[in-house]
Amino acid sequence: MPGTDPMAAAARVAEQLPDLPHIPELPERGPGADMIGRTLALLAEVADDFTAATTVTGWELTRASRDLRRARSLLNQDLDAVEQVWAGHRGLAKQQLTGPLTLAATVERKGKKLLADAGLVRELIQAWAVMAQTHRAVLAARVPATWLLQMDEPLLPAVIAGTVRTVSGMSAYPPVNAELPQPDLLHCCAPDLPWSRLPATEALLIDFGLHKITDDEPLAELATKGTTVGFGVSGDAGSVRSVLEFYDRTGLAPEPFLVTPPCGMVADYTPWRRVAEELNGRWG
């Protein structure tokens, strides 16, 4: 979200998304407020091998921890604001955390992405699962909601395909074959999802603008097995039409489904709320 005021952001989310509010991310506050820094701050609390600091190229594992202390402080400000503004909320609520594969493809150690060390990637995945369980308990102690943890994995397809390039660009890191944690929600706003390698999840959130007709069958299969599908769509007529065409092609019932903002839509939730209302009107 834009802005730097946690209280204002928490209030805005509660007003516009009362059924499923999420803890705001305000990256304009600088390093530590970004999705990578926030998740690393939580990860380092359960596994100090993943303490990190910012460099000119991003985040790198190091024993220096001032940057992560700042990240932890910023997250605490966000949680304090949510606890105050959402006091008494007992419905659903959501926290987004960067997934382990995207962390491994983003964070460096000694000038290389963590992907360079398969053993370290396995440790990262294991630590992520512990971190998620620990953080869920912290959230529940602050707000008595039913907390859902969303695993954001924009680089998941590239990591599994082995197409993440090294710093030199002359080669790529090997693909990761380790089993991933099972989040409540999995969000991936990238094309070419490796459908057979996705972890089990209650809901899969995708950017529908990247959806191809060849993705219909595996997506429909997930939906028929009970996975809630979340379509990230913009607010124009074409977005509505594309979702309708998907259901016409597959013959699926429109429930369960979600309509969410696409990646990058941070300023105004109104357009995609109109999409949701139009779709609901179609199916009653």
N, C-alpha and C positions, 0 to 999 in steps of 0.2 A: 504494500500500500504506500501511497505518497505521504509525505509529512514526517514529523519527528515527535509528535505528542501522543504518548501511549494512551492517555485518558480519552482524548478525542477519538482515537482510532477504535478503542474498545467500545465506546458509546455508539459510534457509527455502525460497527459490525452488529452490535446487539439490536439496533433499530432496523437495519435493512435485512438482516438474516436471523430473525428470532428463532427459527426452527432448528438451525444448525450453525450457531456462531463459531467462529474460529479465532484463535489467538492471532492478532495482527503481527505481521512482519513489517518493520519500518527500516529498510536498508539505507535510507538517506542519512541516518545517524552515523554511518561510517562503518569501518571494520569491526566485526563482532556483532553487528546487527544484521549481517547477511545470513543467508540460509546455511552456508557452510560453517561460519563461525559459531552460530547459535547451536548447531548440532554437535560440533566439536566440543563446545563448552560442557554439554551434558555428557558426552562420551568420555571425556577426560575424568569425570567424577567417578566413573566405574572402572576405568582402565587408564592409568596415568601414562601408559606407553603412547597414548594418542594426544598428549599435550602438544599444542602447536602455537605458532606465532605467524604473523603476517610478514610477507616479503614482497619484493617488487613484482613477483609473479603470482602471488596468491598466498595460500596457507602452506606451511611446512612444519613437519614434526620437529620439535625441539624441546628442551627442558625449560626454556624461558616461558613464563606463563602470564605475563602482564596483559597480553592481548586477550587471552581467554578469561582472565579475571574481568576485563571490561565486557566481554561478551556475556559472561554470567550475570554481571550487574545489569546490563541492558535487558536481558531476558527476565530478570527479577522485577525490573520496572514494568515490563509488559504484564507479568503475572499479577503484580500488585494492582495494576489498573483493572485487569479482568476481574480479579477477586472483588474489587470495590464496585465496579459498574454492573457486573453480572450477579451480584449477591442474591442467593436464593434460587438461582437458575437450576432446575432439576431435569431439564430435557437433555437432548444431545448437545455435545460440544466437541470441537475438533482442535487438535494440535498438529501442525505440519513439521516433519523432520526430514532432513536430507537422508536418503537411503545409503546403505554401505557401498554399493557399486559406484554411485556418483561421487561419494567421498573418495573412494580409491582411485578414481579417474581424475580427481581434481587436486587432492592434497599431495604434497611432495615429501620425499625424504632423501636428503643428500642429492638433490637435483633431479631425482626421478619420481614419477608418479608411484603411489603405493602399489599400483598394479604390477610393478616390476618384481614384487616379492609375493608369490602365491601363499606362502605361510602367513605373512602379515595380513593379507586380504582375508584369510579364514579367521584370524584373530579379530579382525575388524568386524566381520559379520557376527561373530559370537558376542563381542562386546556390545554391538548395536542392539541385539536382542535383550541383553540385560539392561542396558540403558533405557530402552523403551518401557520395560516393565517397571523399572524404578521411577521413571518420570510420570507414568500413569498414576502411580500412588501419590506423588506430590501434587499433581493436578487435582485429584479427587479430594485431597485434604483442603485445598483452597476453595473449590467450587463443587457442590454436591451434584454434579451433572454425570451423565453417562458419557465418559470420555472416549473418543475415537482417535486413534493415532494414524495419521496419513504419512505414508512413506513416499517421498518425492524422489523419483528416479529418472530424471531427464536423459541421463547417459546410459541407462540400462541396455538399450539395443546395441549401442556401440561397444560397450564392455563385453557383452556376451558374444558379439560377432568378432571381437578382436580387431576392431578398426580404430581404437584410440591411438593416435600417433605419439611417438616419443618427442622429446623436446627438439631434437634435430630434424624431425620430420622424415627421416630416412627409413624408419621402420615403425612397426606398431607393437603395442604390448599384447601378450598372448591372451586369448579369451579366458574368461573366468567360468569355471564349471561348478563352483560350490553352491550348495543349497542356500537359498535366501530365507531370512525371517518371514513369518506370515503376518503382515500388518492388517489392521482393520480396513484400511483403504490404500490402494496403490495408485499413484498418479504418475503418468508418463506422457509428456507432451512432445513425443518424438515419433517419427515414422518408423515403419518396419519393425513392429513389435515382435519379439520372438515368442509367439503364443504358447508353444509347448514348454517354455522355460519360465513362464511367469509364476511367482509364488501364489499359493492359494490365498484368497482375500475375499472379504465380504463385498467389496466394491472396487471396480476398476474405473478410474477416471482418465479419459483420453481427450486429446484435442481433435474434435471431429473434422476440422478442416484438413487434417492429415490422413483421414480415413480413406482407404481404397476399397473398391468393390471386392477385391481379393481378400480383404479382411473380414468380409461379412460372415463367412462360414465359421471361423474360429471364434469371432466375437459372439455370434448367435449361440454357439455351443456353450460358451461360458454362461451366457444369460439363461439358457435352459437348465443349467445345473444349479442356478440360484444366485449367481453373482450379480449384484446390482451394477448396472452400467451407467456411468456418468459421462454425458456428452458435453465437452467444452465447446460452446458455440458463441458467436458474436450475435448482435441483436438485429441483423438484417433479415429480409424475407428469404434470402437464399439459405440461411442457416435453418430456418424452420422447414423449408422444402427438403433439404438434404436429410434431416432427421426423419421426416415423413417417408421419404423414398427408401430409407434403410428399412423401416418397419414394413413397408409394402413389399420390398424385395424378399425379406426373410420370413414374413408371415408371423413374426413374433408379436406377442401381446406387449403393450407399451408399459407394462409394469413387471418388475420394478425397474425404474429408470430415474435418473437425475439429470437436470440441466444445470450446468455450472458455467462460470466465466471461462473463456479460453486463456491460455498462458499470455500474460502481458496486459490483460484487462484489469487494471488496478484502480482506476479513478472513479468508476461509476458502475454500480451493479444493475441499474435500471434497464438497460437494453436486454440483457439476458433474462431478466425477470419477465419482460414482455414475451420473450420466446416461450418461457415456461407456461405463462398464462394461455398463450395461443395453443400450445400443444395439449394442455389440460382441457381446453375448450373443445379440441378435436375429439378427444376420447371421453370427455365427461368425467 
